[in-house]
């Protein structure tokens, strides 16, 4: 009897306790009729089940700037059927066991990156930058 990875995918889904919103670039035209790419004001996909994994804490670098810059690139896991591609803006809400948001992460799937798809799930790196 062969092992069904699709059944494992449903089990993985039980681990996706976080939620994400995904905003993809859409093509439009400006007032002059030129083609432009913009992000719509509302995400196309909302409350998508996922799981975010932080491999390390933010590590601010000491600089002479007024603010310390941080960079963190967590990995996001989700169902293999979720449509996510390079350039998408992603907001992940980490939820506690009662469904309350206790942390929010914003970033984008970098242009050079793309989701790694498997039969059971897909994963991608969320590029985040900001101030400490």
C-alpha positions in Angstrom: 0.0 0.0 0.0 1.4 3.4 -1.1 1.6 6.3 1.3 -0.6 9.2 0.3 1.1 12.5 0.8 -2.2 14.3 0.2 -3.4 12.8 3.5 -0.3 14.1 5.2 -1.0 17.6 3.7 -4.3 17.6 5.6 -2.5 16.7 8.8 0.0 19.5 8.2 -2.9 21.9 7.9 -3.7 21.3 11.6 -0.4 23.0 12.4 -1.3 26.2 10.5 -2.5 28.3 13.5 -1.3 31.7 12.1 -3.1 33.7 9.4 -1.7 35.7 6.5 -3.0 38.2 4.0 -1.5 38.3 0.6 -1.5 41.3 -1.8 -0.2 40.7 -5.3 0.7 43.3 -7.9 -2.0 44.1 -10.4 -1.6 45.7 -13.8 -3.5 48.9 -14.6 -3.2 52.1 -16.6 -2.5 55.6 -15.3 -4.2 58.9 -16.4 -2.0 59.0 -19.5 -2.9 55.5 -20.6 0.5 54.0 -19.7 0.6 50.5 -18.2 1.5 50.6 -14.5 1.8 47.9 -11.8 0.3 48.7 -8.4 -0.6 47.0 -5.2 -4.4 47.2 -4.5 -5.4 48.8 -1.2 -7.0 45.5 0.0 -5.4 42.1 -0.1 -6.7 39.6 -2.7 -6.3 36.7 -0.2 -7.2 37.1 3.5 -7.0 34.9 6.6 -5.0 32.2 4.8 -3.9 29.5 7.3 -0.1 29.4 7.7 2.7 29.0 10.2 5.6 31.3 10.6 9.0 30.1 11.8 11.6 32.5 13.1 15.1 31.1 12.8 16.7 33.8 14.8 15.9 37.0 16.7 16.2 40.4 15.1 19.8 41.5 15.4 20.1 45.3 15.3 23.4 46.6 14.1 24.9 49.5 16.0 25.2 52.5 13.7 25.5 56.2 14.0 21.9 56.5 12.7 19.1 57.6 15.0 17.5 54.2 14.5 18.9 50.7 14.6 18.0 48.8 11.5 16.9 45.2 11.8 16.5 42.5 9.1 14.8 39.2 9.7 13.8 36.6 7.1 11.4 34.1 8.7 10.0 31.1 6.8 6.3 30.9 6.2 4.6 27.5 5.7 1.2 27.0 4.1 -0.9 24.7 2.0 0.5 23.9 -1.5 -2.6 25.3 -3.2 -2.1 28.9 -1.9 -1.2 31.3 -4.7 1.9 33.2 -3.6 4.6 34.5 -5.9 7.7 36.8 -6.0 6.8 40.4 -5.2 3.7 39.6 -3.1 3.3 41.7 0.0 2.5 39.4 3.0 1.2 40.2 6.5 1.3 37.3 8.9 -0.5 37.4 12.2 0.8 35.1 14.9 -2.1 33.8 17.0 -2.3 32.4 20.5 -4.4 29.3 21.4 -7.5 31.5 21.8 -7.1 33.1 18.4 -5.8 36.5 19.6 -3.1 38.2 17.6 0.1 38.6 19.7 2.6 39.5 16.9 2.4 40.8 13.3 5.0 40.4 10.7 5.1 42.3 7.4 7.3 41.7 4.4 7.4 40.5 0.9 8.4 37.5 -1.1 11.5 38.8 -2.8 11.7 39.2 -6.5 14.6 36.6 -6.6 12.7 34.2 -4.4 9.8 31.9 -4.9 7.9 29.4 -2.9 9.3 25.9 -2.6 6.4 23.6 -3.3 6.0 20.0 -2.0 3.1 17.6 -2.1 2.4 18.3 1.5 3.1 22.0 1.8 4.9 25.0 0.5 7.3 27.4 2.1 8.8 30.7 1.3 11.1 33.3 2.9 9.5 36.5 4.0 11.9 39.4 3.6 11.4 41.9 6.4 13.3 45.1 7.1 12.6 47.8 9.6 13.7 49.8 12.7 14.5 48.3 16.1 
